[in-house]
Amino acid sequence: MLFSLFVIHLCALAAPGPDFFFVSRTALSGRTSHIFQSASGVAIGILIWATMTLLGMNLLFEHFPVTKWIIMVLGAFYLFKLAIDIFHSAKQPLGEIALDGKPIKHVLLKGVMTNLANPKAVIYFSSVFSSIPGIGQSQGLLSQIMILIFVESLVWFFLVGQLFSLEKIRNYYMRHKRWVDYVSAGVFALFSILILADVIHLITSSQT
């Protein structure tokens, strides 16, 4: 059962999202500490969503959908802010810059916030957890699941960060930094727009 969860979660992690682009871009600084902090932040965000799902967040969203809409809107605005920050830093040299063009700091917190920007993770974990028999009856099993989700997420994003910190990739980025940053900003903006589109769809569907 845990192996099945491992495979399912790995497939979910492999799908590029805002967290993937956050970790990969942060890794371009070449610092292992930045890679570990960004991967840890994203993994913590995933663990928070998994925990909130087990605590009944999905039921809260079903009975009070406005709470989900608010979280999604806030998340969309946060991702859009990252897009603007990346766009403004496109013309700056790589050096020790972060998403906002300033010295890299608060990487762990930014990783957490980037993952928390999309509450659709609750739907994913709800479907996964519903297929696990006795998940709410065994504290031991619950602990193993939470540890597996966190460690797998941390290792995956750390490896992603290591990949993007390779010299060849960093050299390519430094040669084409402006356009790569413009594309990255566009990707974050697109995620923001898609989340807002989901909110509009959810609101219009609830009124019909």
C-alpha positions, 0 to 999 in steps of 0.5 A, a space after each residue: 500500500 505504501 509503495 502504491 502511494 509512493 508511485 502515485 505521489 511520484 507521478 503527481 510530483 513529476 507534473 511541473 507546477 509553480 513549486 517546480 519552477 520555484 525550486 528550479 529557478 532558485 537552484 540557478 544560484 548554484 548554492 546547495 543551501 538554497 536548493 535545500 531550503 527551497 525543496 524543504 519549503 515546498 515539501 513542508 507546504 505539501 505536508 501542510 496540505 496533506 495534514 489539512 486534508 486529513 483534518 477535514 479541509 475538504 469538508 470545509 471547502 464543500 460546506 463553505 466554498 467561499 473559503 476555498 475561493 478566498 484561498 485560491 484568489 490569495 494564492 493566484 495573487 501571490 503567484 502573480 507577484 512572483 511573476 512580476 518580481 521575476 520580470 523586473 529581475 530579468 535584466 539583472 545579473 545572476 549573482 546572488 539574486 532571488 525572485 525579487 532581484 534582491 539577495 536570496 533570503 526567506 527561501 524556505 518561507 517562499 517555498 512554503 507559500 508557493 506550494 500553499 498558493 494552490 489549494 487544489 492539493 486538497 482534492 488530490 490528497 482527498 482522492 488518494 487518502 480515500 483509497 487507503 483503508 483504515 487510514 483514520 484508525 491507525 496512528 502508526 499508518 498515518 505517521 508512515 504516510 506523512 513521513 513518506 509524503 514529506 521525505 519523497 517530496 523533499 528528495 524529489 525537489 532537492 534532485 530537481 534543484 541539483 539538476 538545475 544547478 549543474 554548470 551547463 544549465 547555469 551557463 545556458 541560463 546566464 547566456 539567455 537569462 533575460 528571455 528565460 526569466 521572461 518565460 518564467 514570469 509568463 509561466 507564473 502569470 499563467 498559473 495565476 490566471 488558471 487559478 483565477 479562472 478556476 475560481 470564476 468557474 466554481 463561482 458560476 457553477 455554484 450559482 446555476 
